[in-house]
Amino acid sequence: MSASTPASLHPEVDIRRAEPGDLPGILEVLKAALGETPLLRRSPDLWRWKHVDNPFGPSLVLVAVAGERVVGVRALMRWELVGPSGARLRCLRAVDTATHPEFTRRGIFRKLTTAAVEEAGAQGFDLIFNTPNAKSGPGYLSMGWRPVGRIGVLARPRLIGASHPGSGLARVDEYLPDVSPVDPALEDRPPRGWRTPRTIAYQRWRFLQHPTARYGMVQRNDATAIVRANLRSGRPELVLSDLLGRADPAPVRAIARRHRARYLAGWFSPGSPERRAAIRAGLVPLPVTTLRLVARPLRADLEVGDLSRWDLATSDLELL
């Protein structure tokens, strides 16, 4: 069946929960619609890490099927957010959504999303949140999602001595000689807004078990900076994924002095101690928008607010 086949010749599309045997078809749809990067190979290992091994629980996954063929997927990761008062939200995070290019313009995205919202509400979840791209963003807003805010970037370029690797996946130790393995027992501070609880189980899953991304840490003055290497548009970058323990600029300064990538980049919520520490270490807020955070409350009494009510770091937003 080619992309030019008239829609009237396509079989009817049904929406149902995903089954284990659907995985090859799901991965085929994701590859065809979204492509891949060195850090995001659409592999069974990555799918299992995201949607099965997640410490918050297995994902809610719906598929669109035409006959026996998977032609669309809507995956929502289970997540949890905790607020300053200790209140907790049972959340879902929309991460893998795609329609096979041969089946576009049939309303599959909307059907999958509508069914997912109904299922999430029936299961007692409080909130869905995600960072849609420019193409899908208006569709979410038309279905009841609310804008939370624009996510920018803090960056410090390295003007001399940057590495120039060839193609392939960069490693942290290529760009930062004194990086150490991440210790999955780092202490987190109390939340200032809605924050992912950085438990030991979460840290182990997030920073040690990812199938392709490799994280390292640098510690100074009871502060720990967690970093990973990346290639963006062919340019090596070092990503400041999180800053745990004391919000001290010392480990970030150490990274900024010693890394060999083109630049060091990350993001923390406005007003957070981690953002202040990153800026004191020389990272500069750039006038760009990299992501837009949106949220869909599933309770009538829940207000998502703006970014001032969220307490996020790069690690909450990347690679998912």
Secondary structure by P-SEA (a helix, b strand, c coil): cccccccccccbbbbbcccccaaaaaaaaaaacccccccccccaaaaaaccccccccccbbbbbbccccccbbbbbbbbbbbccccccccccccccccccccccccaaaaaaaaaaaaaaaaacccbbbbbbcccaaaaaaaacccccbbbbbccccccccccccccccccccccccccccccccccccccccccccccaaaaaaaccccccbbbbbcccccbbbbbbbbbcccbbbbbcccccccccaaaaaaaaacccccccccccccccaaaaaaaaabbbbcccccbbbbbbbccccccccccccbbbcccccccc
